[in-house]
Amino acid sequence: MTESLRVGVIGTGYLGTTHAAGMTEMGHQVVGLDVDAEKVAQLSAGQVPFFEPGLPEMLARGLSSGRLRFTTSFADVAASADIHFVCVGTPQQIGNNSADMRFVDAATRSLAAELTTPCLVVGKSTVPAGTATRLAELVRETAPAGAAADLAWNPEFLREGHALRDTIHPDRLVFGVTNEGSERRLRDVYSTVIDGGCPVVVTDLATAELVKVAANSFLATKISFINAMAEICEVTGADVATLAEALGHDDRIGPRFLHAGLGFGGGCLPKDIRAFMARAEELGVVQAVSFLREVDAINLRRRARMIDLAVEELGGSVEGKRIGVWGAAFKPDSDDVRDSPALDVASALQSRGANVGVYDPKAMDNAAKKYPQLDYCHSAVDAARDADLILHLTEWAEFRMLDPATLAGITRAKRILDGRGALNPAFWRSAGWTYRALGRP
Ligand SMILES: NC(=O)c1ccc[n+]([C@@H]2O[C@H](COP(=O)([O-])OP(=O)(O)OC[C@H]3O[C@@H](n4cnc5c(N)ncnc54)[C@H](O)[C@@H]3O)[C@@H](O)[C@H]2O)c1
């Protein structure tokens, strides 16, 4: 039987809400804090302000157990928990590549100022090298006498769309600690996960915070590698999908993250690799990660290539043409539109004079807030109505299932560009469509 611990979660966005609900599921008494009062009210009422499969149910279980609640008061969370996870955002700064650390710093300072008893503060946000040591100092300076808090780092690897599974059954736990007491507390709080066989890597603060940016850099590199191969395929006539399949059978390479397409976006990979480069420059080791500049450039070139293909397919200009776009979220099973490749392409085509209709199963509201100039449609078929061209830009299962026969007489032309290489070319071509995908003949 797990000992029930008192847990605080600071910042209840994608990561914090999932972590708070997950900690409750693990048997703990949890208080989630956010400075956004509306978000706190929504969560307290059992509403998840974003789409994550299974999370509303997990939140409801937590609230009805009486072991999960939300607050905007740092004094409340400080008095109600002995271990605090800092889960606030670290977005890219406007105008440069560095991470904006104002939220992490403010949250840590506000929490430390309200501490009354010794506790453990655990960083979970993705941060630049050196942050953990700096925050340990900040906590030491800010916490009142008698409230000596230790600081630990426990990077988070959850993937939106799979966040519940990744929280309850992570593939590893990383604990960056400065003493055995902190390690023991982290082992206690994650005891159900550890008892389930999850490997634990115990290390220092500097290594723990680096694991996350290194992991994201590797994943981004793998995606950009296959997208670079797609660029080669486009001039040699080779097929990047078959190439990826053949490469993936080599178990030193593996098939995952080798799907050529429109590339990565979202609230993590792009800003994390840029922040890594910016921090490496400050540390005088920019050469060590200069390859990430190319990784980023390859990724952005895929978006430009998609726009060029659309222009080419429409005879040299998109002016006045109707383009139906399937997908707005940065990836399927999420409503997150942060740095969404789909919306980037859609708005670029709109600004070149196309009339763009967008449909996404879950991200319509977020997309409309960010890109109000686009036309939003009720369904994939609705987005295809009178279209001169369809772009498939986020690989939701719904789009893969769509039978081209459903679109008979709906579109103005039978042209589709598959930005995710996820549709079946033979299927579409045999229905009389011009089908093209990035990196494929
Ligand atoms: N989203 C993911 O899939 C994911 C996965 C792993 C790691 N991360 C990392 O986790 C961190 C959070 O990401 P997210 O996607 O949850 O961001 P988010 O923007 O969804 O959530 C951040 C939350 O922090 C709150 N906040 C801001 N300032 C605060 C303060 N001073 N005190 C308390 N709350 C405050 C915001 O109101 C918001 O609700 C980032 O560093 C991110 O890189 C995210």
PDBQT file of the ligand as one rigid body, heavy atoms in Angstrom, charges set to zero:
ROOT
HETATM    1  N1  LIG A 501       3.186  19.932 -22.947  1.00  0.00    +0.000 N 
HETATM    2  C1  LIG A 501       4.000  18.886 -22.976  1.00  0.00    +0.000 C 
HETATM    3  O1  LIG A 501       3.761  17.887 -23.672  1.00  0.00    +0.000 OA
HETATM    4  C2  LIG A 501       5.268  18.875 -22.137  1.00  0.00    +0.000 A 
HETATM    5  C3  LIG A 501       5.976  17.667 -21.986  1.00  0.00    +0.000 A 
HETATM    6  C4  LIG A 501       7.138  17.676 -21.232  1.00  0.00    +0.000 A 
HETATM    7  C5  LIG A 501       7.609  18.855 -20.689  1.00  0.00    +0.000 A 
HETATM    8  N2  LIG A 501       6.909  20.008 -20.892  1.00  0.00    +0.000 N 
HETATM    9  C6  LIG A 501       7.424  21.227 -20.286  1.00  0.00    +0.000 C 
HETATM   10  O2  LIG A 501       6.577  21.538 -19.209  1.00  0.00    +0.000 OA
HETATM   11  C7  LIG A 501       6.482  22.952 -19.027  1.00  0.00    +0.000 C 
HETATM   12  C8  LIG A 501       5.025  23.355 -19.076  1.00  0.00    +0.000 C 
HETATM   13  O3  LIG A 501       4.514  23.071 -20.354  1.00  0.00    +0.000 OA
HETATM   14  P1  LIG A 501       2.953  23.084 -20.674  1.00  0.00    +0.000 P 
HETATM   15  O4  LIG A 501       2.825  22.561 -22.060  1.00  0.00    +0.000 OA
HETATM   16  O5  LIG A 501       2.218  22.442 -19.575  1.00  0.00    +0.000 OA
HETATM   17  O6  LIG A 501       2.679  24.679 -20.663  1.00  0.00    +0.000 OA
HETATM   18  P2  LIG A 501       1.277  25.426 -20.502  1.00  0.00    +0.000 P 
HETATM   19  O7  LIG A 501       1.477  26.755 -21.112  1.00  0.00    +0.000 OA
HETATM   20  O8  LIG A 501       0.173  24.547 -20.986  1.00  0.00    +0.000 OA
HETATM   21  O9  LIG A 501       1.093  25.578 -18.931  1.00  0.00    +0.000 OA
HETATM   22  C9  LIG A 501       1.831  26.427 -18.135  1.00  0.00    +0.000 C 
HETATM   23  C10 LIG A 501       0.940  26.881 -16.971  1.00  0.00    +0.000 C 
HETATM   24  O10 LIG A 501       1.724  27.609 -16.042  1.00  0.00    +0.000 OA
HETATM   25  C11 LIG A 501       0.912  28.656 -15.537  1.00  0.00    +0.000 C 
HETATM   26  N3  LIG A 501       1.761  29.680 -14.931  1.00  0.00    +0.000 N 
HETATM   27  C12 LIG A 501       2.461  30.663 -15.530  1.00  0.00    +0.000 A 
HETATM   28  N4  LIG A 501       3.105  31.413 -14.613  1.00  0.00    +0.000 NA
HETATM   29  C13 LIG A 501       2.832  30.872 -13.407  1.00  0.00    +0.000 A 
HETATM   30  C14 LIG A 501       3.220  31.180 -12.074  1.00  0.00    +0.000 A 
HETATM   31  N5  LIG A 501       4.049  32.192 -11.820  1.00  0.00    +0.000 N 
HETATM   32  N6  LIG A 501       2.743  30.420 -11.081  1.00  0.00    +0.000 NA
HETATM   33  C15 LIG A 501       1.895  29.383 -11.331  1.00  0.00    +0.000 A 
HETATM   34  N7  LIG A 501       1.491  29.046 -12.577  1.00  0.00    +0.000 NA
HETATM   35  C16 LIG A 501       1.951  29.769 -13.598  1.00  0.00    +0.000 A 
HETATM   36  C17 LIG A 501       0.131  29.123 -16.732  1.00  0.00    +0.000 C 
HETATM   37  O11 LIG A 501      -1.023  29.856 -16.367  1.00  0.00    +0.000 OA
HETATM   38  C18 LIG A 501      -0.191  27.801 -17.406  1.00  0.00    +0.000 C 
HETATM   39  O12 LIG A 501      -1.419  27.266 -16.967  1.00  0.00    +0.000 OA
HETATM   40  C19 LIG A 501       7.342  23.552 -20.145  1.00  0.00    +0.000 C 
HETATM   41  O13 LIG A 501       8.631  23.780 -19.648  1.00  0.00    +0.000 OA
HETATM   42  C20 LIG A 501       7.379  22.456 -21.188  1.00  0.00    +0.000 C 
HETATM   43  O14 LIG A 501       8.497  22.538 -22.019  1.00  0.00    +0.000 OA
HETATM   44  C21 LIG A 501       5.737  20.042 -21.579  1.00  0.00    +0.000 A 
ENDROOT
TORSDOF 0
